Amino acid sequence: MNRKYIEGLKQAAFEEIDLHRQRIIELGKSIWKEPEQGFQEYKTAEKVAAAFREIDIPFESGLALTGVKGRLTGATPGPTVAVIGELDALINPDHPEADKDTGAVHACGHFAQIAAIIGAGYGLKSILPKLSGEVVLFAVPAEEGINLDFRKGLRDEGKIKYIGGKQELVRIGAFDDIDLSFMQHNGEGEGPVKATFRTNNAFITKVVRFSGKASHAAGAPEKGINALQAYTIAQAAINAQRETFKDEDAVRVHGIVTRGGTSVNVTPGEVMVEMLLRAKTLEALKDVDKKINLSLRAGGMGVGAAVEIATYPGYLPLVQNSQLADCWTRNAEAVLGAGQVKDMGHSAGSTDMGDLSQLMPCIHPLIEGGFYGTLHGSDFKLFDEDTAFIIPAKIATATVIDLLSGEAEEATRIIEGYSPPLTKKSYLDLLDSYSYSEEFSSI
Ligand SMILES: [Zn+2]
C-alpha cells in the first residue's frame, strides 16, 4: 500500500477529529464530573452509548454489566482490532474533586481514555470504506482491583465471576471475535508529551479473617484471644519473608485492615485484612503465595487464634507485543516527535490488560502529559485537553489505519507471527486455580 495514500487517510481522519474537538472534550469533562466505581459505571456507559449513536456506530451494551462495544466494519473482510478505553474511577476521598458520597474520582485518568476512543470513532468512521476488517471501540468496566467486598457480592448474586472487567468480558465471550487489541493509558507530565512502554506484575488477592475471642481488655484479659495481635505477628512474619524475594521478581506485598476491633476496651475478637500479592512472573507469584500463607498461619499460631485465608485471582503479567508496539510507536512519534516514545522496562503495578496480553497481541502504552500530580494521587488533575483527549485519539486512529488499510496486511502479519501463551480455556482454568481457601486453627 502506497505510503502517501495512507498518510492522506490519516490526515483526513485527523481533520474529522479536529472538527469534533469540542464534543470530545465535553464528553471527557462530563465523565470526570460523574466518576463511577467498577461494575457500577452506568451513567458513563450511557454517555458512551449516546456518543456512538451520534456518530452512527452500532454497539452492544450491558456487557459484564456496563461494557459498551461499538463496531466499525470496513469495506472488505479482515481481522478485528479493538481499541479499549476503561470506564471506571478509583476511590480517593482526599481528592478535592472526589464524589462527596462515594469518594470516587478519575485519578487514574480513565475518563480521558473514553474521550479518546470516541475521538477515534469520529476519525475512523470518516475513512471506513478504505479499511479492511473491523474496528471495535470497547468501553470496558472495572479495571481498578478495588472494592472487593462489593464485587464479591456481585459474584454471590451470580452477576460476575471475576473481579476484573476484561476478565469478565473474556469469560462471557466478548473478546472471542477480536484478534488484536490495544489500550492507551494516560499519565501525568508537565513538559513535552512523551509515551512509555512498561511490562506489569501479576497479582492475586487475599481476604483474611483472624478469629480470636473478645473479652474485657482490662478486667479479664486472660479470657481473651487478641486477633489484632495475631495479625501483628503475621505482619512481622511477612516482613521477615521480604528478604527472600528476588529483586528481579519485583515482588510487592501490601494490605489494609478493614476491621480491627470494635471497642477500645474489648479484646479484638475478629480482624479482617485485604491483601494484594504481586510478582513479575506466575512462578514467582506462586512462591510468594505459599510464603504469605505460612506467615498468616504463624500469626494465628502465635496467640492461638483461628485464621481463614480466602485467595482470589487478580491479574496476569502484562506482555507488550513488540510488532504492535513498533506500529504504535511509529504513529505516536509522528504526532509527539521523534524519540518521544521510550521503553521503561518493568513496573510493579498491574492491569487486566495483562490478562488480554496472554490471549492475543496487545499493547498498553502510557501517554504522559496533560495532567498535573501523580496517578491515583489527591493532586491528579487535567490541565491540557488536547494532550489528554485529542492526541491519544489521533495516535489510536493512525495506528488502526496502519493496521487495517489496504488488505490489513500489517494486522495480519502481527496476528500470524503471534502464538498466544494461553487459550481461553487454559486462561479461565488458570484463574480458577487461584481461587481457593484454607482454614487454620491452633486452638
Ligand atoms: Zn488506570
Residues whose N, C-alpha, C, O or C-beta is under 5 A from the ligand:
A	BS01	ZN	C108
